[in-house]
Amino acid sequence: MIGSSIEERAISLAHYIIDSKDTVRGAAKKFGVSKSTVHKDISQRLERINYGLYIEVRKVLDENKAERHIRGGLATKRKYEKMKI
């Protein structure tokens, strides 16, 4: 994302999250920026740039947030299954 404007990055991040249903962490890793940057681009900048796109990406992020506790529980389960003898 080097050389692109902040607005272009915010729109690219939004399209990526909507298409892939990825998390903020996953998008940050893919684009080579911090989680804070992704969050600020999506929650603050995108709302001013393209409100319709902001609403779409917000739905995906809210769904990810609602499922977060499930993913964490599954990760813990896998961790302790490896420890069994």
N, CA, C and O atoms as CSV, one atom per row, in Angstrom:
chain,resi,resn,atom,element,x,y,z
A,1,MET,N,N,0.815,-1.194,0.000
A,1,MET,CA,C,0.000,0.000,0.000
A,1,MET,C,C,0.858,1.258,0.000
A,1,MET,O,O,0.336,2.360,0.162
A,2,ILE,N,N,2.150,1.111,-0.177
A,2,ILE,CA,C,3.021,2.265,-0.206
A,2,ILE,C,C,2.730,3.072,-1.469
A,2,ILE,O,O,2.625,2.509,-2.558
A,3,GLY,N,N,2.602,4.377,-1.322
A,3,GLY,CA,C,2.370,5.244,-2.460
A,3,GLY,C,C,0.911,5.560,-2.710
A,3,GLY,O,O,0.609,6.404,-3.554
A,4,SER,N,N,-0.006,4.914,-2.006
A,4,SER,CA,C,-1.419,5.223,-2.217
A,4,SER,C,C,-1.892,6.173,-1.120
A,4,SER,O,O,-1.285,6.266,-0.053
A,5,SER,N,N,-2.969,6.863,-1.400
A,5,SER,CA,C,-3.477,7.823,-0.418
A,5,SER,C,C,-4.223,7.090,0.697
A,5,SER,O,O,-4.570,5.916,0.569
A,6,ILE,N,N,-4.453,7.790,1.758
A,6,ILE,CA,C,-5.163,7.225,2.902
A,6,ILE,C,C,-6.579,6.829,2.494
A,6,ILE,O,O,-7.078,5.786,2.917
A,7,GLU,N,N,-7.223,7.649,1.681
A,7,GLU,CA,C,-8.580,7.358,1.232
A,7,GLU,C,C,-8.619,6.081,0.393
A,7,GLU,O,O,-9.519,5.256,0.549
A,8,GLU,N,N,-7.639,5.924,-0.497
A,8,GLU,CA,C,-7.580,4.713,-1.321
A,8,GLU,C,C,-7.350,3.483,-0.456
A,8,GLU,O,O,-7.941,2.428,-0.690
A,9,ARG,N,N,-6.487,3.624,0.547
A,9,ARG,CA,C,-6.216,2.509,1.448
A,9,ARG,C,C,-7.470,2.117,2.215
A,9,ARG,O,O,-7.755,0.929,2.367
A,10,ALA,N,N,-8.216,3.094,2.696
A,10,ALA,CA,C,-9.437,2.809,3.450
A,10,ALA,C,C,-10.451,2.065,2.577
A,10,ALA,O,O,-11.091,1.118,3.034
A,11,ILE,N,N,-10.589,2.486,1.349
A,11,ILE,CA,C,-11.532,1.833,0.431
A,11,ILE,C,C,-11.048,0.428,0.085
A,11,ILE,O,O,-11.850,-0.504,0.029
A,12,SER,N,N,-9.754,0.265,-0.147
A,12,SER,CA,C,-9.194,-1.063,-0.444
A,12,SER,C,C,-9.383,-2.006,0.733
A,12,SER,O,O,-9.754,-3.165,0.550
A,13,LEU,N,N,-9.131,-1.516,1.932
A,13,LEU,CA,C,-9.334,-2.331,3.132
A,13,LEU,C,C,-10.790,-2.760,3.263
A,13,LEU,O,O,-11.082,-3.914,3.577
A,14,ALA,N,N,-11.691,-1.828,3.020
A,14,ALA,CA,C,-13.118,-2.141,3.129
A,14,ALA,C,C,-13.521,-3.219,2.132
A,14,ALA,O,O,-14.214,-4.171,2.492
A,15,HIS,N,N,-13.092,-3.077,0.887
A,15,HIS,CA,C,-13.428,-4.078,-0.128
A,15,HIS,C,C,-12.839,-5.439,0.237
A,15,HIS,O,O,-13.494,-6.466,0.064
A,16,TYR,N,N,-11.618,-5.447,0.737
A,16,TYR,CA,C,-10.977,-6.701,1.125
A,16,TYR,C,C,-11.751,-7.380,2.261
A,16,TYR,O,O,-12.006,-8.583,2.204
A,17,ILE,N,N,-12.121,-6.619,3.282
A,17,ILE,CA,C,-12.838,-7.185,4.428
A,17,ILE,C,C,-14.205,-7.705,4.012
A,17,ILE,O,O,-14.624,-8.769,4.467
A,18,ILE,N,N,-14.902,-6.976,3.159
A,18,ILE,CA,C,-16.220,-7.409,2.699
A,18,ILE,C,C,-16.110,-8.682,1.866
A,18,ILE,O,O,-16.882,-9.622,2.056
A,19,ASP,N,N,-15.154,-8.713,0.947
A,19,ASP,CA,C,-15.012,-9.868,0.055
A,19,ASP,C,C,-14.532,-11.116,0.781
A,19,ASP,O,O,-15.017,-12.215,0.512
A,20,SER,N,N,-13.588,-10.956,1.696
A,20,SER,CA,C,-12.973,-12.115,2.343
A,20,SER,C,C,-13.597,-12.451,3.697
A,20,SER,O,O,-13.349,-13.529,4.237
A,21,LYS,N,N,-14.402,-11.544,4.253
A,21,LYS,CA,C,-14.968,-11.695,5.598
A,21,LYS,C,C,-13.860,-11.832,6.637
A,21,LYS,O,O,-14.046,-12.470,7.673
A,22,ASP,N,N,-12.719,-11.236,6.357
A,22,ASP,CA,C,-11.559,-11.325,7.244
A,22,ASP,C,C,-11.726,-10.383,8.430
A,22,ASP,O,O,-12.565,-9.483,8.412
A,23,THR,N,N,-10.924,-10.603,9.448
A,23,THR,CA,C,-10.933,-9.771,10.642
A,23,THR,C,C,-10.017,-8.557,10.450
A,23,THR,O,O,-9.283,-8.469,9.467
A,24,VAL,N,N,-10.075,-7.638,11.393
A,24,VAL,CA,C,-9.192,-6.469,11.363
A,24,VAL,C,C,-7.738,-6.928,11.409
A,24,VAL,O,O,-6.886,-6.390,10.702
A,25,ARG,N,N,-7.463,-7.924,12.246
A,25,ARG,CA,C,-6.105,-8.450,12.372
A,25,ARG,C,C,-5.623,-9.043,11.054
A,25,ARG,O,O,-4.488,-8.806,10.639
A,26,GLY,N,N,-6.486,-9.812,10.398
A,26,GLY,CA,C,-6.129,-10.432,9.123
A,26,GLY,C,C,-5.895,-9.391,8.036
A,26,GLY,O,O,-4.967,-9.511,7.236
A,27,ALA,N,N,-6.743,-8.372,8.015
A,27,ALA,CA,C,-6.593,-7.305,7.020
A,27,ALA,C,C,-5.299,-6.525,7.265
A,27,ALA,O,O,-4.607,-6.147,6.320
A,28,ALA,N,N,-4.982,-6.292,8.527
A,28,ALA,CA,C,-3.755,-5.566,8.857
A,28,ALA,C,C,-2.534,-6.336,8.372
A,28,ALA,O,O,-1.606,-5.753,7.811
A,29,LYS,N,N,-2.540,-7.632,8.588
A,29,LYS,CA,C,-1.422,-8.466,8.151
A,29,LYS,C,C,-1.315,-8.465,6.630
A,29,LYS,O,O,-0.218,-8.358,6.083
A,30,LYS,N,N,-2.443,-8.583,5.953
A,30,LYS,CA,C,-2.469,-8.628,4.483
A,30,LYS,C,C,-1.944,-7.316,3.875
A,30,LYS,O,O,-1.209,-7.344,2.887
A,31,PHE,N,N,-2.314,-6.185,4.454
A,31,PHE,CA,C,-1.947,-4.883,3.903
A,31,PHE,C,C,-0.661,-4.315,4.496
A,31,PHE,O,O,-0.175,-3.279,4.042
A,32,GLY,N,N,-0.110,-4.980,5.501
A,32,GLY,CA,C,1.151,-4.531,6.076
A,32,GLY,C,C,1.040,-3.257,6.894
A,32,GLY,O,O,1.959,-2.438,6.913
A,33,VAL,N,N,-0.097,-3.094,7.573
A,33,VAL,CA,C,-0.304,-1.935,8.452
A,33,VAL,C,C,-0.732,-2.458,9.818
A,33,VAL,O,O,-0.978,-3.654,9.978
A,34,SER,N,N,-0.821,-1.570,10.796
A,34,SER,CA,C,-1.205,-1.996,12.143
A,34,SER,C,C,-2.721,-2.160,12.253
A,34,SER,O,O,-3.484,-1.649,11.433
A,35,LYS,N,N,-3.133,-2.890,13.296
A,35,LYS,CA,C,-4.567,-3.056,13.564
A,35,LYS,C,C,-5.209,-1.693,13.831
A,35,LYS,O,O,-6.344,-1.444,13.425
A,36,SER,N,N,-4.485,-0.828,14.506
A,36,SER,CA,C,-5.016,0.506,14.811
A,36,SER,C,C,-5.296,1.292,13.542
A,36,SER,O,O,-6.298,2.001,13.448
A,37,THR,N,N,-4.403,1.162,12.563
A,37,THR,CA,C,-4.582,1.857,11.291
A,37,THR,C,C,-5.809,1.335,10.568
A,37,THR,O,O,-6.608,2.117,10.053
A,38,VAL,N,N,-5.965,0.017,10.525
A,38,VAL,CA,C,-7.141,-0.577,9.864
A,38,VAL,C,C,-8.404,-0.095,10.555
A,38,VAL,O,O,-9.360,0.320,9.900
A,39,HIS,N,N,-8.405,-0.152,11.879
A,39,HIS,CA,C,-9.589,0.252,12.628
A,39,HIS,C,C,-9.938,1.721,12.377
A,39,HIS,O,O,-11.104,2.063,12.179
A,40,LYS,N,N,-8.928,2.578,12.388
A,40,LYS,CA,C,-9.182,4.009,12.159
A,40,LYS,C,C,-9.665,4.255,10.735
A,40,LYS,O,O,-10.582,5.046,10.518
A,41,ASP,N,N,-9.045,3.574,9.754
A,41,ASP,CA,C,-9.471,3.730,8.357
A,41,ASP,C,C,-10.922,3.316,8.180
A,41,ASP,O,O,-11.688,3.998,7.500
A,42,ILE,N,N,-11.298,2.208,8.785
A,42,ILE,CA,C,-12.645,1.665,8.598
A,42,ILE,C,C,-13.683,2.413,9.417
A,42,ILE,O,O,-14.756,2.734,8.905
A,43,SER,N,N,-13.386,2.694,10.673
A,43,SER,CA,C,-14.411,3.263,11.555
A,43,SER,C,C,-14.538,4.783,11.478
A,43,SER,O,O,-15.607,5.322,11.767
A,44,GLN,N,N,-13.479,5.478,11.099
A,44,GLN,CA,C,-13.556,6.940,11.076
A,44,GLN,C,C,-13.453,7.506,9.667
A,44,GLN,O,O,-14.323,8.257,9.226
A,45,ARG,N,N,-12.397,7.146,8.968
A,45,ARG,CA,C,-12.165,7.744,7.651
A,45,ARG,C,C,-13.185,7.290,6.610
A,45,ARG,O,O,-13.706,8.101,5.845
A,46,LEU,N,N,-13.464,5.988,6.588
A,46,LEU,CA,C,-14.370,5.461,5.568
A,46,LEU,C,C,-15.775,6.024,5.728
A,46,LEU,O,O,-16.478,6.221,4.736
A,47,GLU,N,N,-16.186,6.279,6.944
A,47,GLU,CA,C,-17.519,6.833,7.187
A,47,GLU,C,C,-17.698,8.171,6.473
A,47,GLU,O,O,-18.783,8.477,5.978
A,48,ARG,N,N,-16.636,8.962,6.422
A,48,ARG,CA,C,-16.694,10.262,5.732
A,48,ARG,C,C,-16.510,10.124,4.228
A,48,ARG,O,O,-17.067,10.910,3.461
A,49,ILE,N,N,-15.737,9.135,3.798
A,49,ILE,CA,C,-15.408,8.973,2.380
A,49,ILE,C,C,-16.558,8.336,1.607
A,49,ILE,O,O,-16.988,8.852,0.576
A,50,ASN,N,N,-17.055,7.197,2.122
A,50,ASN,CA,C,-18.082,6.431,1.410
A,50,ASN,C,C,-18.971,5.765,2.453
A,50,ASN,O,O,-18.654,4.679,2.938
A,51,TYR,N,N,-20.075,6.406,2.798
A,51,TYR,CA,C,-20.921,5.924,3.890
A,51,TYR,C,C,-21.555,4.568,3.580
A,51,TYR,O,O,-21.687,3.735,4.477
A,52,GLY,N,N,-21.944,4.335,2.343
A,52,GLY,CA,C,-22.550,3.056,1.964
A,52,GLY,C,C,-21.593,1.896,2.164
A,52,GLY,O,O,-21.974,0.846,2.681
A,53,LEU,N,N,-20.353,2.087,1.752
A,53,LEU,CA,C,-19.317,1.069,1.932
A,53,LEU,C,C,-19.027,0.867,3.422
A,53,LEU,O,O,-18.793,-0.254,3.873
A,54,TYR,N,N,-19.047,1.955,4.168
A,54,TYR,CA,C,-18.839,1.885,5.622
A,54,TYR,C,C,-19.895,0.990,6.275
A,54,TYR,O,O,-19.562,0.172,7.133
A,55,ILE,N,N,-21.149,1.135,5.885
A,55,ILE,CA,C,-22.235,0.321,6.443
A,55,ILE,C,C,-22.010,-1.160,6.136
A,55,ILE,O,O,-22.205,-2.008,7.007
A,56,GLU,N,N,-21.600,-1.477,4.905
A,56,GLU,CA,C,-21.359,-2.868,4.518
A,56,GLU,C,C,-20.225,-3.485,5.339
A,56,GLU,O,O,-20.364,-4.593,5.858
A,57,VAL,N,N,-19.115,-2.776,5.456
A,57,VAL,CA,C,-17.968,-3.314,6.188
A,57,VAL,C,C,-18.269,-3.392,7.680
A,57,VAL,O,O,-17.774,-4.287,8.365
A,58,ARG,N,N,-19.063,-2.479,8.179
A,58,ARG,CA,C,-19.456,-2.496,9.592
A,58,ARG,C,C,-20.223,-3.789,9.926
A,58,ARG,O,O,-20.036,-4.367,10.997
A,59,LYS,N,N,-21.092,-4.235,8.996
A,59,LYS,CA,C,-21.845,-5.474,9.207
A,59,LYS,C,C,-20.896,-6.664,9.359
A,59,LYS,O,O,-21.088,-7.504,10.238
A,60,VAL,N,N,-19.878,-6.734,8.507
A,60,VAL,CA,C,-18.908,-7.832,8.570
A,60,VAL,C,C,-18.132,-7.771,9.878
A,60,VAL,O,O,-17.937,-8.795,10.533
A,61,LEU,N,N,-17.690,-6.584,10.260
A,61,LEU,CA,C,-16.911,-6.444,11.493
A,61,LEU,C,C,-17.751,-6.749,12.733
A,61,LEU,O,O,-17.246,-7.323,13.698
A,62,ASP,N,N,-19.028,-6.367,12.710
A,62,ASP,CA,C,-19.912,-6.688,13.836
A,62,ASP,C,C,-20.133,-8.198,13.942
A,62,ASP,O,O,-20.187,-8.749,15.041
A,63,GLU,N,N,-20.258,-8.857,12.796
A,63,GLU,CA,C,-20.405,-10.320,12.781
A,63,GLU,C,C,-19.141,-10.983,13.336
A,63,GLU,O,O,-19.226,-11.915,14.136
A,64,ASN,N,N,-17.974,-10.502,12.912
A,64,ASN,CA,C,-16.705,-11.039,13.419
A,64,ASN,C,C,-16.598,-10.838,14.927
A,64,ASN,O,O,-16.124,-11.719,15.645
A,65,LYS,N,N,-17.036,-9.683,15.397
A,65,LYS,CA,C,-16.958,-9.401,16.827
A,65,LYS,C,C,-17.878,-10.331,17.613
A,65,LYS,O,O,-17.528,-10.781,18.704
A,66,ALA,N,N,-19.044,-10.614,17.063
A,66,ALA,CA,C,-19.990,-11.500,17.735
A,66,ALA,C,C,-19.466,-12.935,17.804
A,66,ALA,O,O,-19.812,-13.675,18.724
A,67,GLU,N,N,-18.640,-13.329,16.845
A,67,GLU,CA,C,-18.113,-14.686,16.792
A,67,GLU,C,C,-16.742,-14.818,17.459
A,67,GLU,O,O,-16.202,-15.921,17.546
A,68,ARG,N,N,-16.191,-13.737,17.915
A,68,ARG,CA,C,-14.839,-13.722,18.469
A,68,ARG,C,C,-14.661,-14.699,19.620
A,68,ARG,O,O,-13.648,-15.396,19.689
A,69,HIS,N,N,-15.619,-14.759,20.512
A,69,HIS,CA,C,-15.495,-15.644,21.668
A,69,HIS,C,C,-15.485,-17.112,21.251
A,69,HIS,O,O,-14.864,-17.940,21.918
A,70,ILE,N,N,-16.155,-17.438,20.171
A,70,ILE,CA,C,-16.165,-18.817,19.671
A,70,ILE,C,C,-14.794,-19.195,19.125
A,70,ILE,O,O,-14.276,-20.271,19.424
A,71,ARG,N,N,-14.206,-18.304,18.320
A,71,ARG,CA,C,-12.874,-18.573,17.769
A,71,ARG,C,C,-11.843,-18.731,18.880
A,71,ARG,O,O,-10.967,-19.593,18.801
A,72,GLY,N,N,-11.947,-17.905,19.907
A,72,GLY,CA,C,-11.018,-17.995,21.033
A,72,GLY,C,C,-11.168,-19.307,21.776
A,72,GLY,O,O,-10.174,-19.920,22.167
A,73,GLY,N,N,-12.401,-19.742,21.973
A,73,GLY,CA,C,-12.646,-21.015,22.653
A,73,GLY,C,C,-12.112,-22.192,21.860
A,73,GLY,O,O,-11.560,-23.129,22.435
A,74,LEU,N,N,-12.270,-22.153,20.544
A,74,LEU,CA,C,-11.758,-23.232,19.698
A,74,LEU,C,C,-10.239,-23.270,19.717
A,74,LEU,O,O,-9.644,-24.347,19.713
A,75,ALA,N,N,-9.614,-22.112,19.739
A,75,ALA,CA,C,-8.152,-22.060,19.795
A,75,ALA,C,C,-7.647,-22.651,21.109
A,75,ALA,O,O,-6.655,-23.379,21.124
A,76,THR,N,N,-8.323,-22.339,22.201
A,76,THR,CA,C,-7.939,-22.893,23.500
A,76,THR,C,C,-8.132,-24.405,23.511
A,76,THR,O,O,-7.295,-25.140,24.036
A,77,LYS,N,N,-9.226,-24.864,22.935
A,77,LYS,CA,C,-9.493,-26.307,22.867
A,77,LYS,C,C,-8.377,-27.024,22.107
A,77,LYS,O,O,-7.878,-28.058,22.551
A,78,ARG,N,N,-7.992,-26.464,20.954
A,78,ARG,CA,C,-6.895,-27.075,20.163
A,78,ARG,C,C,-5.592,-27.091,20.957
A,78,ARG,O,O,-4.840,-28.064,20.898
A,79,LYS,N,N,-5.326,-26.031,21.688
A,79,LYS,CA,C,-4.093,-25.947,22.473
A,79,LYS,C,C,-4.021,-27.076,23.490
A,79,LYS,O,O,-2.991,-27.738,23.614
A,80,TYR,N,N,-5.102,-27.295,24.212
A,80,TYR,CA,C,-5.068,-28.315,25.251
A,80,TYR,C,C,-5.215,-29.734,24.705
A,80,TYR,O,O,-4.795,-30.684,25.365
A,81,GLU,N,N,-5.793,-29.900,23.529
A,81,GLU,CA,C,-5.853,-31.224,22.911
A,81,GLU,C,C,-4.454,-31.702,22.534
A,81,GLU,O,O,-4.172,-32.899,22.588
A,82,LYS,N,N,-3.576,-30.772,22.153
A,82,LYS,CA,C,-2.195,-31.125,21.813
A,82,LYS,C,C,-1.426,-31.586,23.050
A,82,LYS,O,O,-0.480,-32.364,22.931
A,83,MET,N,N,-1.814,-31.126,24.213
A,83,MET,CA,C,-1.098,-31.439,25.439
A,83,MET,C,C,-1.486,-32.809,26.004
A,83,MET,O,O,-0.770,-33.344,26.851
A,84,LYS,N,N,-2.605,-33.388,25.554
A,84,LYS,CA,C,-3.037,-34.689,26.065
A,84,LYS,C,C,-2.064,-35.776,25.653
A,84,LYS,O,O,-1.471,-35.722,24.576
A,85,ILE,N,N,-1.907,-36.753,26.513
A,85,ILE,CA,C,-0.990,-37.850,26.227
A,85,ILE,C,C,-1.750,-39.044,25.705
A,85,ILE,O,O,-1.149,-40.076,25.406
